[in-house]
Amino acid sequence: MVPVFANGQPSVAAHRRGDGGGGERRAVRVFAVTRGAISHNVVFQDAEAFTAFELPAVLDPPNAS
């Protein structure tokens, strides 16, 4: 998970571990928070969402040099 913000809303970019150990893009989730709790969750599962947030399509594997 990579923290991001969308129009001031807390959001995360979710990646799935791929065969090589790195993370492959899955979804950007944008949360609306009301009274300290998540009241709405919008999920973007298209590649354009990652492009819009300037996020990589694949994350490096942990401990990669």
C-alpha positions as CSV (number, residue, x, y, z in Angstrom):
1,M,0.0,0.0,0.0
2,V,1.2,3.5,-0.9
3,P,-0.5,6.5,0.8
4,V,-1.7,9.2,-1.6
5,F,-4.3,12.0,-1.4
6,A,-7.2,12.6,-3.8
7,N,-8.8,16.1,-3.5
8,G,-7.6,16.2,0.1
9,Q,-9.2,12.8,0.9
10,P,-7.0,10.0,2.4
11,S,-6.3,7.3,-0.2
12,V,-4.1,4.4,-0.9
13,A,-2.6,2.7,-4.0
14,A,-2.8,-1.1,-3.6
15,H,-0.4,-3.4,-5.2
16,R,-0.4,-7.2,-5.4
17,R,2.8,-9.2,-5.0
18,G,3.9,-10.5,-8.4
19,D,6.0,-13.6,-9.2
20,G,9.2,-11.6,-9.0
21,G,8.4,-10.3,-5.5
22,G,7.5,-6.8,-6.6
23,G,4.1,-5.2,-6.4
24,E,1.8,-5.1,-9.5
25,R,-0.8,-2.3,-9.6
26,R,-4.3,-3.3,-8.4
27,A,-6.4,-0.3,-7.4
28,V,-6.4,3.2,-6.0
29,R,-8.9,3.5,-3.1
30,V,-10.2,6.9,-2.0
31,F,-11.9,7.2,1.4
32,A,-14.4,9.8,2.6
33,V,-14.1,10.2,6.4
34,T,-17.0,11.3,8.5
35,R,-16.8,11.7,12.3
36,G,-13.5,9.8,12.4
37,A,-14.7,6.8,10.4
38,I,-14.6,5.8,6.8
39,S,-18.0,6.6,5.4
40,H,-17.4,6.0,1.7
41,N,-14.9,4.0,-0.3
42,V,-14.4,4.6,-4.1
43,V,-12.2,2.1,-5.9
44,F,-10.4,2.9,-9.2
45,Q,-9.0,-0.3,-10.8
46,D,-7.8,1.1,-14.1
47,A,-4.3,2.0,-15.1
48,E,-5.2,5.6,-15.7
49,A,-5.7,6.1,-11.9
50,F,-2.1,5.1,-11.3
51,T,-1.0,7.4,-14.1
52,A,-3.0,10.3,-12.7
53,F,-1.3,9.9,-9.3
54,E,2.1,9.5,-11.0
55,L,2.4,6.0,-9.4
56,P,4.6,3.3,-10.8
57,A,2.9,0.3,-12.5
58,V,5.2,-2.1,-10.6
59,L,6.9,-1.6,-7.2
60,D,10.4,-2.9,-6.6
61,P,10.6,-6.1,-4.5
62,P,11.5,-5.6,-0.8
63,N,15.2,-5.2,-0.2
64,A,15.9,-4.7,-3.9
65,S,19.2,-2.9,-4.7
